[in-house]
Amino acid sequence: MAGLYNSAAPKKAANLSINSDLLRKARELNSNVSATLERALKEELSKREAAQWVEENRAAIKSYNDYVEQHGCFGDEFREF
C-alpha cells in the first residue's frame, strides 16, 4: 500500500488566510506554524482517506459481516476465551 503522501517531497511556499489573533498567539508561543499545519493536514488527509476506503468497501464489509452473522468466524470452534 502506498504511503499517505511523499514525506520527502520538497517544501513549497503557499499563501494562506488565517485568523490574525490565532496567528499572533501562536507566534507569541513560538509555535512552528508550518509544522503544525503539516501535522493537521496529515491527520485530516488520513481521516478522509480512511472514510473514503470504508465507503468504497461498504458492500464487501456488509457481505462479510452478514456471513459472520450466519456462519460465525473462522476458527470459532477452537477459541478458548
Secondary structure by P-SEA (a helix, b strand, c coil): cccccccccbbbbbbbbccaaaaaaaaaaccaaaaaaaaaaaaaaaaaaaaaaaaaaaaaaaaaaaaaaaccccccccccc
